[in-house]
Amino acid sequence: MNEQIYAFEQHLKIEEKSAATIEKYLNSVRRFVTYCSDRMVDKLLVLEYKARLGEAYAPSSANAALAAINGFLRFLGMGDYCVKPFKVQKKLYCPEEKELTREEYVRIVKAAKERNSERLALLMESICATGIRVSELPYITVKAVCQGEAVVTCKGKTRTIFLPVALQKKLRRYIQKRHISSGPVFVTRTGKPMNRSNIWCEMKNLCERANVAPSKVFPHSLRHLFARCFYAIDRDVAKLADVLGHSNINTTRIYIITT
């Protein structure tokens, strides 16, 4: 089975899935394989595992796991054992405890500055001013700041993200102050690009000082805030989809629902 999982991983790479997607798929597949243990895999066993997922996770998370498992089964030539995802009605409103407001965002950035965390404050401003994914932050390089735009390649697509003039000025000052000559702007002390877990942890540490609920504070909430602000001004969901790098407008619609 380990060999089959490894072969599936290579298949996903050939399919040009992103590194994050591959990791999620493999984690879901490994949990499924562990659950199966030595039992023979058939449709009833997969349905049993689906029911277990439905009890343990929200429908969206369960469906993400099922998508990975179904992909793995098809790869093994066991497509007849694939199961249907849980039916989820599209949400019309965003839960208030999940939506980061503009005022709360300002307080979080202020809290970062008060803690002398200039890097974190500027990083959050960069996400909220461009709508860039946290995984795409390494594309904001010294060269990109000089040119005023970052060329991002993600999920098999390449798009250009423009850096607003005000953000450019702040990034230039930061680069000069930190003596960064090339490469990504936001790096750790060892020079490696900051990852999602680094950023998530640092943002959570600001919640109490900023008086913002922890449930609202995570890197992706900044991208959602950018989307809502952009749509409130432009009212063009197709253009917003291009800016965010979405292939499907239905994905973009999730970003612009509000409380």
C-alpha positions in Angstrom: 0.0 0.0 0.0 2.9 2.4 0.7 4.1 1.8 -2.8 0.6 2.5 -4.2 0.4 5.8 -2.2 3.8 6.8 -3.5 2.7 6.0 -7.1 -0.4 8.1 -6.5 1.8 10.9 -5.3 3.8 10.8 -8.5 0.5 10.7 -10.5 -0.7 13.9 -8.7 2.6 15.6 -9.6 2.2 14.6 -13.2 -1.3 16.1 -13.1 0.4 19.3 -11.9 -1.4 19.5 -8.6 0.0 22.1 -6.2 2.2 20.9 -3.4 -0.5 21.9 -0.8 -3.2 19.9 -2.7 -0.9 16.9 -2.9 -0.2 17.0 0.8 -3.9 17.2 1.6 -4.8 14.3 -0.7 -2.0 12.1 0.7 -3.0 12.8 4.3 -6.6 11.9 3.5 -5.6 8.8 1.7 -3.3 7.6 4.5 -6.1 8.1 7.1 -8.4 6.1 4.9 -5.8 3.3 4.5 -5.2 3.2 8.3 -9.0 2.9 8.8 -9.2 0.0 6.4 -6.4 -1.8 8.2 -6.4 -5.4 6.8 -10.0 -5.4 5.6 -10.9 -5.9 1.9 -11.8 -2.6 0.3 -15.3 -2.6 -1.2 -18.1 -0.1 -1.7 -19.6 -0.9 1.8 -16.3 -0.2 3.5 -16.0 3.2 1.7 -19.5 4.1 2.6 -18.8 3.2 6.2 -15.8 5.5 6.2 -17.9 8.2 4.6 -20.3 8.0 7.4 -17.5 8.3 9.9 -16.2 11.4 8.1 -19.7 12.9 8.3 -19.8 12.4 12.0 -16.3 13.8 12.6 -16.0 16.8 10.2 -18.0 19.6 8.7 -19.5 18.6 5.3 -17.0 20.7 3.3 -14.0 19.1 5.1 -15.5 15.6 4.7 -16.1 16.2 1.0 -12.5 17.3 0.6 -11.3 14.0 2.1 -13.8 12.1 -0.1 -12.4 13.8 -3.2 -8.9 12.6 -2.4 -10.1 9.0 -1.6 -12.2 8.8 -4.8 -9.2 10.0 -6.8 -7.0 7.3 -5.2 -9.6 4.6 -5.9 -9.9 5.6 -9.5 -6.1 5.6 -9.8 -6.1 2.0 -8.5 -8.7 1.0 -11.1 -11.4 0.8 -8.3 -13.6 3.5 -9.6 -16.8 1.4 -8.9 -16.1 1.9 -5.2 -16.2 5.7 -5.3 -18.9 7.4 -3.3 -20.9 10.6 -3.8 -20.0 13.7 -1.7 -22.3 15.1 1.0 -24.9 17.5 -0.4 -24.2 21.0 0.9 -26.5 24.0 0.2 -24.6 27.1 -0.7 -24.4 29.6 2.2 -26.1 32.9 1.6 -24.5 34.6 4.6 -21.1 34.4 6.4 -21.2 33.6 10.1 -20.4 36.8 12.0 -17.9 35.1 14.1 -15.9 34.2 11.0 -15.9 37.5 9.1 -13.0 39.9 9.8 -14.1 43.5 9.4 -12.0 46.3 8.1 -11.9 47.9 11.5 -10.7 44.7 13.1 -8.0 44.4 10.4 -6.8 47.9 11.2 -6.6 47.0 14.9 -4.6 43.8 14.2 -2.1 45.7 12.1 -1.8 48.3 14.8 -1.2 45.6 17.4 1.6 44.1 15.3 3.3 47.5 15.1 2.9 48.1 18.8 4.7 44.8 19.4 7.5 45.9 17.1 6.6 43.2 14.6 7.1 45.3 11.5 7.5 42.2 9.3 4.1 40.8 10.3 2.3 44.1 10.0 3.6 44.7 6.5 2.9 41.1 5.5 -0.7 41.4 6.5 -1.0 44.7 4.7 0.5 43.0 1.6 -2.1 40.3 1.6 -5.0 42.7 2.3 -3.8 45.2 -0.4 -3.4 42.6 -3.2 -5.5 39.6 -2.4 -2.5 37.3 -2.7 -2.6 33.8 -1.2 -0.4 33.3 1.8 1.3 30.5 -0.2 2.1 33.0 -2.9 3.9 35.5 -0.6 7.4 34.3 -1.8 6.6 35.8 -5.2 6.7 39.3 -3.5 10.4 39.7 -4.1 12.8 42.6 -4.2 12.6 42.5 -8.0 8.8 42.5 -7.9 8.7 45.5 -5.5 11.0 47.4 -7.9 8.8 46.6 -10.9 5.5 47.2 -9.0 4.1 43.8 -9.9 4.6 40.2 -8.9 4.2 37.4 -11.4 2.7 34.4 -9.6 2.5 30.8 -10.8 0.0 28.7 -8.7 -2.2 25.7 -9.5 -1.0 25.6 -13.1 -1.9 29.2 -13.8 0.3 32.4 -14.1 -1.1 35.8 -13.2 0.2 39.2 -12.5 -0.5 40.9 -9.1 -0.1 44.6 -9.0 1.4 46.2 -5.9 -0.3 49.5 -5.0 2.0 52.5 -4.9 1.5 53.0 -1.1 2.4 49.4 -0.5 5.4 49.6 -2.8 6.8 52.5 -0.7 6.4 50.6 2.5 8.0 47.5 1.1 11.0 49.5 -0.3 11.6 51.1 3.1 11.4 47.7 4.8 13.8 46.1 2.2 16.4 48.9 2.8 16.1 48.7 6.5 16.5 44.9 6.6 19.3 45.1 3.9 17.5 42.5 1.7 19.3 42.5 -1.7 17.3 39.9 -3.5 14.7 37.1 -3.2 11.5 37.0 -1.2 10.8 40.0 1.1 9.2 38.1 3.9 11.7 35.6 5.3 12.6 34.0 8.6 15.8 34.7 10.5 17.4 31.9 8.6 16.5 33.4 5.3 13.7 31.0 4.4 10.3 32.2 3.1 7.7 32.4 5.9 5.2 29.6 5.8 1.5 29.4 6.7 2.1 28.0 10.2 4.6 30.8 11.1 2.2 33.5 10.0 -0.9 31.8 11.6 0.8 31.5 15.0 2.1 35.1 14.9 -1.4 36.5 14.0 -3.1 34.5 16.7 -0.8 36.1 19.3 -2.2 39.5 18.4 -5.9 38.7 19.1 -6.0 39.7 22.7 -4.1 43.0 22.2 -6.2 43.9 19.2 -9.5 42.8 20.9 -10.4 40.6 18.0 -12.0 37.1 18.2 -9.4 34.4 17.4 -11.9 32.7 15.1 -11.6 35.6 12.7 -7.8 35.8 12.7 -6.0 33.7 10.1 -4.1 34.5 6.9 -6.9 33.6 4.5 -9.4 35.9 6.3 -7.3 38.8 4.9 -7.8 37.5 1.4 -11.5 37.3 2.0 -11.5 40.9 3.3 -9.7 42.1 0.2 -12.3 40.3 -2.0 -15.2 41.9 -0.2 -13.7 45.4 -0.3 -12.8 45.0 -4.0 -16.3 43.8 -4.9 -18.0 46.6 -2.9 -16.1 49.1 -5.2 -16.0 47.3 -8.5 -19.1 45.0 -8.5 -17.4 42.8 -11.2 -17.2 39.2 -9.9 -15.5 38.1 -13.1 -12.7 40.6 -12.7 -12.3 39.7 -9.0 -12.0 36.0 -10.0 -9.1 36.9 -12.3 -7.4 39.0 -9.6 -7.8 36.2 -7.0 -6.7 33.5 -9.5 -9.9 31.5 -9.5 -10.8 29.3 -12.4 -14.4 29.1 -11.3 -16.6 32.1 -10.4 -18.5 30.0 -8.0 -15.4 29.9 -5.9 -15.2 33.7 -6.0 -18.8 33.9 -4.8 -17.8 32.3 -1.6 -15.4 35.1 -0.9 -17.9 37.9 -1.3 -20.7 36.7 1.0 -21.1 38.8 4.1 -23.0 38.7 7.4 
